[in-house]
Amino acid sequence: MTNSEYDPNLVSQFLKHDYHDRGMMKWQGFFLSDHTSNISKTAKQEKEMYDQQHGPLMETEGIVEIINQAIVKNRQVQVDLAEQTINGIVPKPIGGLIQGWFGQQLFVNDKAINVEEIRSIKLI
């Protein structure tokens, strides 16, 4: 069709009477596997976050003993902090090598942790 054959009335009539927009149905074909896998990954992470539980409560002597073993044997630890959000969500344990211990603070993966805030600790 050339510009000389263009009829705006014909276009208006087609859009008003003949063309039926399928709405969101036409977009469902664009929901690719990348989107689907991202949604399932996000749902899995959210479920893990809500299912996270505290480890068993340890005495201070036991915590200090595990810290000393980890430092002497150069082993990684997993530290469970005695905290949770208002919604009851328990944060993920902090894991890694102990980089140092100064006073009442333990340094694991560049994070300072007060020994008093540790609920449990274990060697990995």
C-alpha positions, 0 to 999 in steps of 0.5 A, spaced: 500 500 500 502 506 498 501 513 501 496 515 496 492 509 497 492 510 505 485 511 508 484 513 515 477 511 515 479 504 513 484 504 519 479 506 524 473 502 522 478 496 522 480 498 529 473 499 532 470 493 529 474 488 526 480 487 531 480 484 537 485 485 542 487 478 546 489 482 552 494 479 557 493 472 553 498 475 547 504 476 552 504 469 555 508 466 550 513 471 552 514 468 559 520 465 557 524 459 561 529 464 564 523 468 568 520 461 570 527 459 573 528 466 576 521 465 579 522 458 582 529 460 585 526 466 588 520 462 591 525 457 594 530 462 597 524 465 601 521 458 603 529 457 606 528 464 609 522 462 613 524 455 614 531 457 618 531 455 625 536 456 631 541 451 633 541 448 640 543 453 645 550 452 647 553 454 654 559 460 653 564 455 655 562 450 649 562 456 645 569 458 647 572 451 646 569 451 639 572 457 637 579 455 640 579 449 636 577 452 630 583 457 631 588 452 633 586 447 627 585 453 622 578 450 621 571 454 618 566 455 623 558 456 622 556 461 627 548 461 629 546 468 632 541 469 638 537 474 634 531 474 629 526 479 626 519 481 628 516 476 623 520 470 627 525 470 621 532 467 623 538 470 619 542 465 616 548 462 620 555 466 618 560 461 616 568 462 614 574 462 617 576 465 624 580 471 622 581 474 629 579 474 636 579 481 640 576 481 647 569 479 646 569 480 639 570 474 634 571 476 627 569 471 621 569 473 614 570 481 616 564 481 620 565 482 628 561 478 632 560 479 640 561 472 643 555 474 647 550 474 641 552 467 639 547 462 640 551 456 637 557 455 633 560 448 630 566 446 626 565 445 618 
